[in-house]
Amino acid sequence: LDPVQVGSFYPSHKEDRILIRLDEVPRTLIDGLISIEDRDFYHHYGVSVKSILRALWTNLKAGGVVQGGSTLTQQLIKNFYLTSERSLWRKVKEAMMALIIEFHFEKDEILEAYLNEVFLGQDGERSINGFGMASIFYFNKPLIELKPHQTALLVGLVKGPSYYDPRRHPDRAVKRRNLVLDEMHRLGFLPDQQRQMAKRFGVDISPTKQVKSARFPAFLDLVKRQLSRDYKDEDLRSEGLNIFSTLDYTIQTRAENLFKKKLETLNRQYGIEKGKLQGAMVITRREGGEIVAVIGDRNPSYNGFNRALDAIRPIGSLVKPAVYLTALSQPSKYTLTTLIDDKAISLKQQSGALWKPNNYDKVEHGSVPLHEALAHSYNLATVRLGLDLKVPNVKRTLEDLGVKRPIKPYPSLLLGALPLAPIEVAQMYQTLAGEGFFTHLRAIQSVTSNDHTALQRYALRVRQVASPEAVFLVNTGLQEVMTKGTGRSAYRQMSVNYKLAGKTGTTDDLRDSWFAGFSGDYLAVVWLGRDDNKPSKLTGANGALQVWSSVMKAISKDSVQLTKPDNIEYEWVDPMGYRANEFCVNAVQYPYITGSAPTEYSPCIGTMERTLERAGNWFESIIKGR
């Protein structure tokens, strides 16, 4: 399938064009242009005396300047260098410059430049320049595919793109087109039968404008920023480069519709001031890190502040997987079932003030297994764990996961005092979804020149930055977030048999609502909040997660299937983290890095069972050692 064009970058003077070569232009267009605009093009030296005399006579009769005698070369000069002022002095300069151009360039070079430069329409603030762009704008076809009645219509626009606009003035456009066809026939360029056949058509244009400056403005903004690392801005705007992006048209469109609809629902449901709830979303392929959709505003088609890239907000509990990954990277000390204290704590800050974090429910939960503290997002347990690990170590883990922004290693970091944009959160969680392997998020696949020569490919580059075993344990915990913890409301919209992994995030006074999570095929990050930084009334669970779930339900087809590393083994444990078996009440299987499983037995296992299990383990070790 041919790729879908979703936008273009055009210069600051707002001229948009698709550069074409002369051999890509239908002969009927060239013949029509010469017939109606400059029949002596291949015979003059930049200025046509016949045309000037004809225009002079017409202007004398009218008592003013009403007609020009400009050649195509003169028109090109005017478009490139001069103003649209009608005066004798401007005409003299135009003629002199045309003679110079004709001396230095071949006729076909001048014609090709004209075909790419001429103004042929207006689309809002953007001007449509050149026949290549005009063909797409009016017919949604490459120029080479146009038929004679279509090329003649484009040629007719040269005299006045607004006056002969086929969408607003179809009768005028057809009349002008027919004049072009008649001139082509009179000069021998078009047989009468073809002329009559071409005249039978109406305007025959696309019903809507096919080229839009910003169909997906947030995504195009990201593409431009990633391109700026390798290309000058002027090259992007003037060299006719073809950019092949990673955007998935279907996913982007579905995500936009659902995102907008869900924000309107939340706005009403929680009594938020109309139009004040804002948001952003980034969706990537779980494997490969290709960005398939970006939304930067509650109105996704709005081309303005791009919150997906520029809304730098505290991430709250989205930081917690980094804390738990730091711990689980030390299997001799921490496992998913290690008990940690969820009890009140106060810390003296540099200012002398006391920092007293609280759980969201304002309750202390005592000694809890590490996996439970993560699933239920217990703040007190996380702070105590992070302090034991040392905050600079957590900072290093965040950097390994892909956070490039400067990180202050204060205790408040453990609860998300780390401002990031949604795209940066997506990069961090992409490493978790990638099972410990980092890859730069990419919005671009490749770049080709105007003649389709490959210039650059943005290949997938992967490096391991975290222990796959430790990441496997964290992702197991993130799955529990969804089944038993703060993310469980996702299953109101999605099947309970569908495995997901993710984490909610909420900041102080409900200012920011976050969710980051992944299925088997896609990862998505959602932020909701207000631009004025007032409370949004939304937690991560009742806000961002609801948007995430509605979109993922529509686009995802694969359940999470974690790849189990070889040195991960599952063991039965009781609620207190003691070794158990499948017959013990409330016993659950959890994964452990080899050698880190609990050795102390649960009271539910009798002495005989323990002896037999130890003997079995001893025998198994003998077999493996042989």
N, C-alpha and C positions, 0 to 999 in steps of 0.2 A: 504494500500500500504506500502511496505517496504520503510524505509527512504533511501535516496540517500547519499552515502558517498561522501563528497566533499573535504576531506583532512584529514591530521593527523599531530600530533606533534611527532617529533622523536628527539632523543638525539643529543647533540652537536657533537658526533662522527658520526652522519648522518646515523645511522642504523634504519631502519623502520621495524616494525613487527606487526602482529596481534597475540596476545597470544592465544594458543589453549591448551585444555586438551587432554590427551591421548584418552579419550572416544569420542572425536570429530574427530579422525583421521581414515580414511578408512583402513580396514584391509589390503587391497591390497598395500597400500603405505608402511605400516610397513613391510610386507612380502618382498616387492621389495627392500626396504632399507637394510634389513638384508641379503637378497640374494646377493646383489651386493657389499655391503660395509663391512659387518661383519657377516658372516654366523654362527660364533660361539658365537654371542653376549650373548646369555642366558647361555653359558657354561663356559666362561672364567672369570677371576677375574680382568679384566681391560686391560690385555695384552694377546695377542694370539701368542704363540710360533710358531705355524704353519705359521701364517702370516709373522712373523719376518724372519723366515728361508727362506720362499719363496721370500721375498723382498731382503734379503741379497744375495741369489744366483743370482737374476736378476741384482743387482747392481754390484756384482763382475764381472759378464760377461760384463757389460756395461762399467766398469772402472770408475764408478761414481754413485752418488745417483740419480737414475731415478725412483724409485718406493718405496712407503712406505708400511709398514705393519700395519698401525695404525688401532686400533679398533674404534668403535663409541665413546667409552669413551675417548680414546686418542685424537680423532678429537675434541671432546668437550673441552678438556683441552687446546688444541692448540688455539681454537677460543676464549676461555675465557681469558687465561693467557699468552700464549706464542706468539712469533713472527713466521712468516712463514719461518724462516731460516732453511735450511736443514743441520744438523750437528749431529755427534754422541752424543755430550754432550746434545743437545736439546732433542734428542730421549730418553736419560737416564732420564732426568728430567720429560719428558712427561710420561714415563712408571711409574716412582715412584709416580707421582701425580695421575695417573689413578688408581693405586692400592689403594691409600688413598681414592679416591672418591668412588670406589667400596665397600670399607669397611664401609663407612658411609651412603651410599644411596642404595635404592632398584633399581633393573634393570629398572623397569618402570619409576621411577623418573629420572633416567639418560636419558632414551630414550625420555621422554617428554621434558627435557631441551634441548636435541640435536635437536629435531623437531622444537623448537622455536628459536634456535640459528644459525643454519647452513646458510651460505651465498649462495643465489640462484639467484642473479642478480643485475644489476645496473641500476638506473634511474637518469641520470645526476649526481648530487653530492650525491644522496641518495642511500644507499645500501638496497637491498631487503633481509631481513633475516627471516628465518623460513618458514615452509610450509604454514602457515596460510596466510601470506601476499603474498607469491608466487602464491598461488591459485587465489587470486584476481588479481594480477598483470598480470598473463598470461592467465587466463580463465574467469575472472570476475565472479567467482562463489565461494561460501564457500567451504572449503576443503572437507567437508563431502559429497558434491554433485558430486565429481569427479568420473569418470569412470576409469576402470583399465588402459586404454591406456593413460589417462591423468596423473594418479598418477605415472605411470612408467616414463613418460617424466620428471616430476619433480624430481624423484629419479635420473634420468640420469644426471641432472644438477649439482649434488653434486660434481662430478669429475672435472667439469670446467664450471661454469655458462657463461663465456664469449665465450669459444670455442664451447660450445654446445647451444648457445643462439638460441632458435627456431625462432626468428624473423629475425635474421641476417644469421643464418646457419641452415635452416630447414632440409637439408639432413643429416647433422651431428647429429642433435637432434633426428631425426627419427631412425637413425642407432643405436645410444646409447640407445634410448628407447627400441628398439627391443632386444638389448642385455640384458637389465634388464628383459624383458618378458621371454626371453629364460632361464635365470638363475632361475627365479621364477618357471618355468616349470620343469627344471632339478632337483630342490630341492624339488619338490612336492607341491609347493604353488599355482600353477595355472594349471588347466586342459588344455590339448592341444587345445581343441575346443575354449576356451576363449582366449588362446594365439593367435591363428590364427585370430580370430575375431578382437582382439585388434590391430593386425599388419596391418589390412586393412585401418586403419585411417591414415591421414596425421598428421601434427603437431596439427591441431584442436585447435588453440589458438585464442584469441580475436585479431582482426586485429590491434587494437591500444592498447596502455598501458592504463589500466582502473583505475589505482591509480595514482593520481597526487599529488605532494607535496603541491601545492598551486593553486587549481582551482580558488578560490576566495580569494586571499591573504589578501585583506583589511578586509574582513569579518572575516577570520580566526584569524587575528591579534587581532580584537576586542574580539572574543571568548576567546582567550588565556588570554587577559588582565583581562577580567571579571572572568575567572576561577582562576586567580592568587590570588584573594582575599580569596579563600577557599581551594586551593590546592597548595602544594609545586611543584615547577617546575619539580623536579625529579619524583614525583608521576605521573604527567601528561605524562611524557615521557616513564615511565617504567612499570606502573601498568596495562596497557591495558584497561584503562577506555573508556567507550562509552559516547560520548558527543552528546546529541540531541539538536540541535540549532533551532533558530527561523527563519533561512534563508528560503526564498521562492525561490526555484531554478528557476522557470519560471520568476519571477519578477527580480531577480538578473541578469539573462541572458539577458532579454529584456533591462533592464536599462543599462547594460554595452554596448550593441550594439548601442543603441540610443545615449548614452552619448559620446562615441567615435566618432560617425558619426557627431554629432552636434558640437563638439569641432573642428573637421576638417573643417566644414563649416564656423564657426565663424572665425577661423584662416585665411581662404582665404578671407572672406567677409570684414574683417576689416584690412587686410594687416598686420597682426601680424607676427612677425618673426617666421619662420617655427619651430614647435616643442616647442615654448616657452610658449604657453598658457597652463596652468595647471588647474586642477580642482578636485573637490571631491563632493560626494553626499551621503546622508544618507536617507533611506526610512524606515518609521515605520508604523505599523498599528495604525490608529487613536485611536481605542479602545484597551487598554491593553498595549500599549507601546512596543510591540514586534518589534525588528529591523528585517526587511525582506531583506534588501540589503544595501551594503556598497561599495562605489567606492573610491579609494584613489589616483588615478593617471589617466592622460589622456589615458594611456594604462592600462585598468583595470586589466589585467593579470600580470602587473609588480609587483614583490614582493620586494618592497623597501620602501622608505619614504611614510608613510600612511597619506596623507593630511586630510582625513576624521577625523582622531584622533589627528594629530600632527601639522597641519597647523594653528597656532594661529594667527589670523588676526583680525584687527578692524572690527566690524560688521556694522558700519554705521547706516543707518536708521532702521535696524532690531531691534534696541533698542526702537524705538518709541512706539510700543504697550505697553511697560512697563510704559512709561510716561503717556500715556492716561489711562491705567488701574488704575494708582495711582489717577488720577483725578476723574475718573468715580466711584471710590470707595467712593467718597464723594458726594452723589447725591443731597445733599442740596446746593451744590456749583457748581457742574459741571454736565452737561448732554451732549448728542451728539450734541445738537443744541446751546449750550452755545457759545457766540461769544468771540473769543480771537484775540488779535492783532498780525498780521503778519507784523511787522514793524522792521526797523533796530534797532540793539542793540549792545552796546560795553561794554565789561567787563574788568576790570583791573585784570591781573593775578598776582600770587605771585611774579613772576619775575619782575613785573612792566610794562610788555608789555600789550598792549590792544588786547583782543580777539574780533574780529568782524566777527561773522558768517554771511553767505549769503545763500539765497535760490539757488537751482541748476540753476534756470532760471535767477538769478540775479535781480528778480523783487519783490517788496513788494506788498502784496495783501490786505493790510488794515485789517478791521475786518472780520473774517471768522468764520463760525461755526466749532466747534471742529471736527466734522466728516469730513469736507472738508479738514481741515489741515492735518488730518491723511491720507485721501485718496490720496492727492496730495503731501504728504510728505514735507510740508512746514517747513523749518528749523527754521525760525525766530519765528513763532507761537509756535513751540515745545519748543524752548529755553525759551521763556517768560512764557509758561505754567509750565515748569519744575522748573523754578526759583520761581514761585509763590507757587508751591507745596513743595519746598525745596528738594535739590538734595539728601540728605540722605534718604528721604522717597522713592524716586525713586530707590535708591540703595537697600532698603529693599524689594521693590516689585520684583526686579530682583532676589534677593536671594530666595524669596518665590517661584518664578517661576522655580527655580532649578539651578541657576548659582552658582557654588561652588568656582569659581576662585575669588581671592581677587579683590574687586572693589574700585577704587579710586573715592570718591564722589566730583569730580570736575565738573564745569558746562559743560565741553566738553563731559562728560558722556552722556548728553542729546542728543547728535548727534552721539553717537556710538563710542566714544573713549574707547572702551571696547574690548580687544582682546579675541576672543574665537575660538575654533575649531568647525568645522561643527557639530560634535556629540554633543557639548555643546549647540549649537543653537537649535538643534533638541530637546534636553531635555527641553529647555526653551519654545519652541513653542508647545511641547507635552502637557504642562500644559494648554495652551490656547485652543488647540484642544480638550483637555479633560474637557473643561468647568469649569476650576478652580480646578481640582483634579490632584494632582501630583502622578505620578508613575515612578519608575526608569525604564529607557530604558533597555530592556533585549535582549541579543543575545543567551541566553541559556534557554532551557526548563527544562532539567533534565540531571542527570549524573548517569550512572550505572556502576557497576564493570564488570570485564571481564566475569563473569558468569551471567551477566544481573540482578544482585541484585540492586535494587534502592538504591542509596547513597544519592542523594539530588535532591529536586525539587525546581525550582526557581519560586515560586508562585507569583501571582499578588498581590501587596500591594499598596493600594491607600489611600491617605489622602487629605483632602480639605485644600488648601493653599490660595485660593482667593475667593472672593464673586462670586458665580455663576451668580448673576445679573449683576455685573460689567463686568465680562468676557463675558457675553452674549452681552453687549453693545459694547465691544471692537471687538468681532468677527463680529458683524453687521458692524462695521467700516471697518474691514478687508475684508468683502465681497464687500463693496463699493470701496475699493482699486482696486478690480478686475473688477468691472463693469464701474467705472467712473474715476479711478485714475491711478497710475503708473503701475498697473498690467493688464490693459485692453488689452494689446497686446496678452495675453494668448488666447483670444477668436479668434485670427486668426487661431489657431490650434484646438481649442475645441469649442463645441456647445455653443451658447449664452444662451441656456436653462440650461446649466450645472452650478450649483452654486459652487463657489470656494471661499476660503478665504486665504489671504496671504499678504506678505509685501516684497517690493524690498529694497535692500540696496546697496549703492554706497559709496566708501570712496574717500578721497581727491585725485585729479589728476587721477581718474579712475583706481586706483591701485587694488581695490577689487570689484568684481561684485557678489552680493548675492541675493538669493531669498529663502524665507521660506514660505510654505503655505500648505494647506490641502484641500482635497476633503471630501466626506462622509466616505471613507474607509481608505485613506492613507494620511500620512504627509510626506513631503519631503523637504530637505534643500540642496541647491546647492551653492557651492562657485567656482568662477573662478578667476584666477589671474596668476601672474608670480612668480616663485621662487626667482628671483633676485629683486623683489619688484619694478620693473619699471612699468609705466602705462600700463594697459592691453587694453586701448581704449574702454572698455566696461562699461556700466552702469548696474545696477541690472536688468533694464527692457530689454535692448537689448542683454544681455548676459545670466546671470544665469536663468532668467525667461524663455528664449527660450528653454534651456535644460530641465528645470522643466516641461514645458508644453508638450514637445514631449514625455517625459517619462510618465507623468500622463495620457496623452491621451491613451497610450498603456496599462496601468495597472489598471486604476481606473474605477469602474463601478457605484459608488454611488455619488450623488450630496450631497453637504453639507445641512444637515437639523438640524439647531440649536434647542436645547431643550429649550423652553421658560419657565423660572421659573414662579411660580404662581404670584409673585408680580412684574411682568413686564406687562405694559399696553402700547398699541399703541395709539398715538395721532397725529392728523393732525397739521402740522405747516407750516408757510409760509417761504420763503427764509431767512427772518430775524430772524426766531426762535419764532415768535409769534404764539399763538394758532389760528388754522384755521379749516376749514372743507374741505370735498372732492370737494366742489364747488368753492373754491378759486383757482385762477390761480397760477400754479406752486407749489401748496401745496403738501406736501409729508408726509407720515406717518413714524414716528420714534418711537422706543421703549423707554420707560422711567421706571425707578424704581418707584413704586407707591408713589405718593406724590411729585414727582420731576418734573412733566410736567409743562410747562409754564402756567401761569395764566393770563398773559396779552394777550388780543385778538388782532388779526390782523385787520387792517382797512377794510379788505374784508368781515368781519362778521358784519351785521347790529345790531342795538340795540335790536330789537325784538328777533333775533336769540340768542343773548347773554343771554337775560332774560330767554328764553325757555331752553337753555342749562344749566344755573345755577339751574333752577327749577328741571330739570331732574336729575342733579347731586345730588341735595338736597334730592329728592325723593328716588334715588338709595341708598344714605347713610342711609336713614331711614329704608328701606327694609333690608339692610345688618345688621343693628343694632338690628333688631328684633329677 
